[in-house]
Every structure is written in structure tokens, then in C-alpha cells.
Amino acid sequence: MAFSGAQVLLFPFPTAGHIIPLLDLANHLINHHLKLTILVTPQNLPLLEPIRAIHPSDSIQTLCLSFPQLPAGSSFAARVRATSELYDPIVDWFRTHPSPPVAIISDFFLGWTHKLACRLGVRRIAFWPSGAFTCLVISHTWSNVEEILSTTNENSLITFTNIPNTPEYPRWKVSTLSSQYKKGDPDWEFLRGGYFENMKSWGVVFNSCREIEGVFIDRVKKEMGHDRVWAVGPLLPLDNNLVGPYYFQRGGSSVMPRDEVMTWLDDKADDSVVYVSFGSRAMLTRQQADALATALECSGVNFVWCLRIQEEGHVAGYKDVITKEYENRVANRGLIIKGWAPQVAILSHRTVSVFLTHCGWN
């Protein structure tokens, strides 16, 4: 993708679930002697501290830029469009850099960076924290979104003709993001156009592997018309980082000391623990949370449940479900972490055999 010693700009979408996988890729790129600049917002700057701690200062730099403030309740499409406000600041940074990057690796939500790269005369590589199958589903959905949304029958089948074996899914299973599309709305048209720009990029990197997604990766190559499609996953900390600050602090500090979590797991039998986490963005409804809490309690299994926390400190959607009484009832076999957890360490532990999560591949 680039020459040894070359400068590359990494531009993640500004949420933890997209930043962390790109930082894992950055770890590998640095070890292949590339020099990186990572574009982040001030709020997400702490996520870079662990990786900067294990690499020479000249191998990883930061470009810290702020996004414009949006009104409360703004759509996801508006958030994506707001990132394009950084177009001119990035151009200015490139023009004044003594050794500007030869390529931009940017998140698939940032399709507009393809045009940015074209203006700067550098290569743009789209990064997918998820797999090639997701890419194909999104490509078909947004190419046919008006037709898909034209039917009011939620059980009508959508046929994905661009995917090997031509899978079919009822409309109610189609992405909730595309179901919010409003034709002619500047924000939604911008988001839709970004997906099309991804398919024009010089190259694509998936956090996946051929052993799992070979046929889908080949299909992406066919749609893009070239072979510059790489499967580099699963992106995990390098072997020499299985101990030390990067591994322990990857993604942020745990609200519960890592040693305390590991001690709790050490007391359990091999392959006896279910790990439950729905990521930093997804939130269960009250009904879903109640059903899950009841199921975990009645199942009799050991479990670790990581809960998302709202800014005001309350557990989002769970405060009436995960009561102190509930925690006492499951205390011997259920560990509840209210906030960020050392997820890689938990999933690597010998006792954990099941991961219950949302759709996030990363």
C-alpha cells in the first residue's frame, strides 16, 4: 500500500468502535516501518495514549481537529456530513507539511475523503472495521434504497443480487440507518454518496480474513474492478503487546481494575462464562434489558455483563433493571461492569466461551 518510511494519514470515524480497530491496524503499519499521522478530535485524543507509549515519537503523530457542534437530536447523517467541515483544514495541513502523506486511510463512513485524496493527488484507502459481506449489503441497500423503501410490507423479501448465493432478507431486517433515508435531504444524500465514493477508492482494507469471507472479498474486487482489496484481520494487539500498557489500556481505562476482573474469572471453570456487551453505541430497550437480565439470572450460567453508561453517570436503559437486589442475587456468578471493560483480556481468558453482543464485527 505504501513504501517503507512513507507518511500515511489515518482518519477514523470519531467513535470508539471505529477508532480502536484502526489503531490496531496502525500498530501493524508502524511495525512495517510506516510513519503515521492520526486525525482525532480532542475528546478522543486519550485513546491514542497507549499506542503512542509503545512506539518512537517520530513514528506516530497526531492531527487534532474539532468537528462543528451540532444541535441536540441531529441525525447520524448530519454527524457524518459534519466531518466534511474538516476538508479545508486538512488541505491546509497537507500544503504546509514538510513531508506530506502519500496516502489517506479513512473509515468507510468518510467516503468524502476520496475526493479529498484526489484533490491532494494521493491514494485513498477505505477502511472497514467490519467485513466484506457488510460492505456488499450496504452497497446494494444504498444503490436500491428508494425501491426498498417503496414497499410498506415489512415482511417483503429483499434480494441481494450482488452477493454470492443471492441471499434474501425481509425488509424489517434491513439496516435501520437506510430506513431513515429522506430523498433530497442534504445530509442523507451526502451519506448515501459517501458509500458510492468508497467503491471508487484506490484500495480497500477489511478487518476480516479470506478463511471466513473469501467469496465476498472476491466479489468486492469484482465490483471495484481491481485487486487492491486486502483482508488484514482479525486485527488484534501484536503478540509482543499481550502484556504492557497497550494491551491493558487499549480503548481506555477500565472502570473496574483489570486484576479484579481477571481474579474473578480465574475462580471459574474453563469455558463456563458468557461475556455480554453491546458496545459503546448500541442501547437495549427497557423490555430487552429486562428480558436479558431475567434470562441470565434463570440460566444459571456464569456471566460478565458490561453496561453502557450515560454521561450523567446512570446506566443507560438499565437503572430500573439492574438494581442492587439483582446484583446481590447473581453476585456469586455474575460480574456487572458499569462502564468500559478490559474486553480483549476478558475474551482471551480461558473461562470465557460465549460472547453475546450486537452486530458490531469489530
KARAFEN-V599456 format. One record per pair of residues at least 24 apart in sequence whose ideal C-beta (glycine too) atoms are under 10 Angstrom apart, sorted by the first residue. I is the first residue (numbers start at 1). J is the second residue. If there is no record, write none. Layout:
I J
I J
This chain:
1 29
1 32
1 34
1 102
1 103
1 105
1 123
1 125
1 202
1 203
1 205
1 228
1 230
1 232
2 29
2 32
2 33
2 34
2 35
2 101
2 102
2 103
2 105
2 122
2 123
2 125
3 33
3 34
3 102
3 103
4 32
4 33
4 34
4 35
5 33
5 34
5 35
5 59
5 99
6 33
6 34
6 35
6 36
6 99
6 101
6 102
6 103
7 34
7 35
7 36
7 37
7 61
7 97
7 98
7 99
7 100
7 101
7 102
7 103
7 122
8 34
8 35
8 36
8 37
8 38
8 101
8 102
8 103
8 104
8 105
8 122
8 123
8 125
9 36
9 37
9 38
9 39
9 61
9 63
9 90
9 93
9 94
9 97
9 100
9 101
9 102
9 103
9 104
9 105
9 106
9 113
9 116
9 117
9 120
9 122
9 124
10 34
10 36
10 37
10 38
10 39
10 40
10 60
10 63
10 101
10 103
10 104
10 105
10 106
10 107
10 125
10 127
11 37
11 38
11 39
11 40
11 63
11 65
11 83
11 86
11 90
11 104
11 105
11 106
11 107
11 110
11 113
11 116
11 124
11 127
12 38
12 39
12 40
12 41
12 44
12 47
12 105
12 106
12 107
12 109
12 110
12 127
12 129
13 79
13 80
13 83
13 106
13 107
13 108
13 109
13 110
13 127
13 129
14 39
14 40
14 41
14 43
14 44
14 47
14 65
14 67
14 79
14 82
14 83
14 107
14 109
14 110
15 44
15 79
15 107
15 109
15 279
15 280
15 281
16 44
16 47
16 251
16 252
16 279
16 280
16 281
16 340
16 362
17 129
17 130
17 251
17 279
17 280
17 281
17 282
17 358
17 360
17 361
17 362
18 107
18 108
18 109
18 110
18 127
18 128
18 129
18 130
18 280
18 281
18 360
18 362
19 44
19 47
19 48
19 107
19 129
19 251
19 362
20 47
20 51
20 129
20 235
20 250
20 251
20 252
20 280
20 343
20 344
20 362
21 107
21 127
21 128
21 129
21 130
21 207
21 233
21 234
21 235
21 236
21 360
21 361
21 362
22 105
22 106
22 107
22 127
22 129
22 205
22 207
22 235
22 362
23 47
23 48
23 50
23 51
23 52
23 60
23 235
23 237
23 246
23 250
23 251
24 51
24 129
24 207
24 232
24 233
24 234
24 235
24 236
24 237
24 238
24 241
24 246
24 250
24 251
24 344
24 362
25 105
25 127
25 129
25 205
25 207
25 232
25 233
25 235
26 51
26 55
26 59
26 60
26 105
26 235
27 51
27 54
27 55
27 60
27 235
27 236
27 237
27 238
27 241
27 246
27 250
28 232
28 235
28 236
28 237
28 238
29 59
29 60
29 105
29 232
30 54
30 55
30 56
30 59
30 60
30 238
31 55
31 59
31 238
31 240
31 241
33 59
34 59
34 60
34 101
34 102
34 103
35 59
35 60
35 61
35 99
35 101
36 60
36 61
36 62
36 101
36 105
37 61
37 62
37 63
37 93
37 97
37 100
37 101
37 104
38 62
38 63
38 64
38 105
39 63
39 64
39 65
39 83
39 86
39 89
39 90
39 93
39 104
39 106
39 110
39 113
40 64
40 65
41 65
41 66
41 67
41 83
41 86
42 66
42 67
43 67
44 252
46 249
46 252
46 253
47 249
47 250
47 251
47 252
49 245
49 246
49 249
49 252
49 253
50 237
50 241
50 244
50 245
50 246
50 247
50 248
50 249
50 250
50 251
50 252
50 253
51 237
51 241
51 245
51 246
51 249
51 250
52 245
52 246
53 244
53 245
53 246
53 249
54 237
54 238
54 240
54 241
54 244
54 245
54 246
54 247
55 246
61 97
63 89
63 90
63 93
63 97
65 89
65 90
65 93
74 187
75 177
75 180
75 182
75 185
75 187
75 188
75 191
76 109
76 176
76 177
76 180
76 187
76 188
76 191
76 281
77 177
77 180
77 181
77 182
77 185
77 186
77 187
77 188
77 189
77 190
77 191
77 192
77 194
78 185
78 186
78 187
78 188
78 190
78 191
79 109
79 187
79 191
80 107
80 109
80 110
80 111
80 112
80 187
80 188
80 190
80 191
80 194
81 112
81 186
81 187
81 188
81 189
81 190
81 191
81 193
81 194
82 187
82 190
83 107
83 109
83 110
83 112
83 113
83 190
83 194
84 110
84 111
84 112
84 113
84 115
84 116
84 190
84 194
86 110
86 112
86 113
86 116
87 112
87 113
87 115
87 116
87 119
88 116
90 116
90 117
90 119
90 120
91 116
91 119
91 120
94 119
94 120
94 121
94 122
95 120
103 202
103 203
104 201
104 202
105 201
105 203
105 205
106 198
106 201
107 198
108 134
108 135
108 138
108 194
108 195
108 197
108 198
108 201
108 204
108 205
108 206
109 191
109 194
109 195
109 198
110 194
110 197
110 198
111 190
111 191
111 192
111 193
111 194
111 195
111 196
111 197
111 198
111 199
111 200
111 201
112 190
112 191
112 193
112 194
112 197
113 194
113 197
113 198
113 201
114 194
114 196
114 197
114 198
114 199
114 200
114 201
114 202
115 193
115 194
115 197
115 200
116 197
117 197
117 201
117 202
118 197
118 200
118 201
118 202
122 202
123 201
123 202
123 203
123 228
124 197
124 198
124 200
124 201
124 202
124 203
124 204
125 201
125 202
125 203
125 204
125 205
125 228
125 229
125 230
126 194
126 195
126 197
126 198
126 199
126 200
126 201
126 202
126 203
126 204
126 205
126 206
126 224
126 229
127 198
127 201
127 203
127 204
127 205
127 206
127 207
127 232
128 198
128 204
128 205
128 206
128 207
128 208
128 220
128 231
128 233
128 361
128 362
129 205
129 206
129 207
129 208
129 233
129 235
129 360
129 361
129 362
130 206
130 207
130 208
130 233
130 359
130 360
130 361
130 362
131 206
131 207
131 208
131 209
131 212
131 213
131 216
131 217
131 220
131 231
131 233
131 234
131 361
131 362
132 163
132 204
132 206
132 208
132 210
132 212
132 213
132 214
132 215
132 216
132 217
132 218
132 219
132 220
132 221
132 229
132 231
133 160
133 163
133 164
133 167
133 206
133 208
133 212
133 213
133 215
133 216
133 217
133 219
133 220
133 361
134 175
134 206
134 208
134 213
134 216
134 359
134 361
135 195
135 198
135 199
135 204
135 206
135 208
135 213
135 216
135 217
135 219
135 220
135 223
135 224
135 229
136 160
136 162
136 163
136 164
136 167
136 213
136 216
136 217
136 219
136 220
136 223
137 162
137 163
137 167
137 169
137 174
137 175
137 178
137 216
138 175
138 177
138 178
138 195
138 198
139 163
139 195
139 196
139 198
139 199
139 219
139 220
139 223
140 174
140 223
141 174
141 175
141 177
141 178
141 179
141 181
141 192
141 195
142 175
142 177
142 178
142 181
142 191
142 192
142 193
142 194
142 195
142 196
143 192
143 195
143 196
143 199
144 178
145 174
145 175
145 178
145 179
145 181
145 183
145 188
145 192
145 195
146 181
146 183
148 174
148 175
148 178
148 179
148 181
149 174
149 178
149 179
149 180
149 181
149 182
149 183
162 219
162 220
162 222
162 223
163 215
163 216
163 219
164 214
164 215
164 216
164 218
164 219
165 215
175 359
198 224
199 223
199 224
199 225
200 224
200 225
201 228
201 229
202 226
202 228
203 227
203 228
203 229
203 230
204 228
204 229
204 230
204 231
205 229
205 230
205 231
205 232
205 233
205 235
206 230
206 231
206 232
206 233
206 235
206 361
207 231
207 232
207 233
207 234
207 235
207 236
207 361
207 362
208 232
208 233
208 234
208 235
208 361
209 233
209 234
233 361
233 362
234 361
234 362
235 362
236 344
236 347
236 348
237 344
237 348
241 344
242 344
242 345
242 348
247 342
247 344
247 345
247 348
248 342
248 344
248 345
249 342
250 342
250 343
250 344
250 345
251 280
251 340
251 341
251 342
251 343
251 344
252 280
252 339
252 340
252 341
252 342
253 339
253 340
253 342
254 306
254 337
254 339
254 340
254 341
254 342
254 343
254 345
254 346
255 306
255 307
255 309
255 337
255 338
255 339
255 340
255 341
255 342
256 304
256 306
256 335
256 336
256 337
256 338
256 339
256 340
256 341
256 342
257 342
258 341
258 342
258 345
258 346
259 342
259 345
260 335
260 337
260 342
261 304
261 335
261 337
261 341
261 342
261 345
261 346
261 349
262 342
262 345
262 346
262 349
264 302
264 304
264 334
264 335
264 349
264 351
265 302
265 304
265 335
265 345
265 346
265 349
265 350
265 351
265 352
266 349
266 350
266 351
267 302
267 332
267 351
268 302
268 304
268 333
268 335
268 349
268 350
268 351
268 352
269 302
269 350
269 351
270 349
270 350
270 351
270 352
270 353
271 350
271 351
271 352
271 353
271 354
272 301
272 302
272 303
272 333
272 350
272 351
272 352
272 353
272 354
273 301
273 302
273 303
273 304
273 333
273 334
273 335
273 346
273 349
273 350
273 351
273 352
273 353
273 354
274 299
274 301
274 302
274 303
274 304
274 305
274 334
274 352
274 353
274 354
274 355
274 356
275 302
275 303
275 304
275 305
275 306
275 335
275 341
275 343
275 346
275 347
275 349
275 351
275 352
275 353
275 354
275 355
275 356
275 357
276 303
276 304
276 305
276 306
276 307
276 334
276 336
276 337
276 354
276 355
276 356
276 357
277 304
277 305
277 306
277 307
277 308
277 337
277 341
277 343
277 346
277 347
277 355
277 356
277 357
277 358
277 360
278 305
278 306
278 307
278 308
278 317
278 356
278 357
278 358
278 359
278 360
279 306
279 308
279 343
279 357
279 358
279 359
279 360
279 362
280 306
280 308
280 309
280 340
280 360
281 308
281 358
281 360
282 308
282 316
282 357
282 358
282 359
282 360
283 307
283 308
283 310
283 315
283 316
283 317
283 318
283 358
284 308
284 316
284 317
284 318
284 321
284 358
285 317
286 317
286 318
286 319
286 320
286 321
287 317
287 321
288 317
288 321
289 315
289 316
289 317
289 318
289 319
289 320
289 321
289 322
290 317
290 318
290 320
290 321
290 322
291 321
292 318
292 321
292 356
293 318
293 321
293 322
293 323
293 326
293 330
293 334
293 336
294 321
294 326
295 356
296 326
296 330
296 333
296 334
296 336
296 356
297 326
297 329
297 330
297 333
297 334
299 333
300 333
301 333
301 334
301 353
301 354
302 330
302 332
302 333
302 334
302 335
302 351
302 352
302 353
303 330
303 333
303 334
303 335
303 336
303 352
303 354
303 356
304 334
304 335
304 336
304 337
304 341
304 343
304 346
304 349
304 351
304 352
305 330
305 334
305 335
305 336
305 337
305 338
305 341
305 356
306 335
306 336
306 337
306 338
306 339
306 340
306 341
306 342
306 343
306 346
306 357
307 336
307 337
307 338
307 339
307 341
308 338
308 339
308 340
309 337
309 338
309 339
309 340
313 338
313 339
314 338
315 339
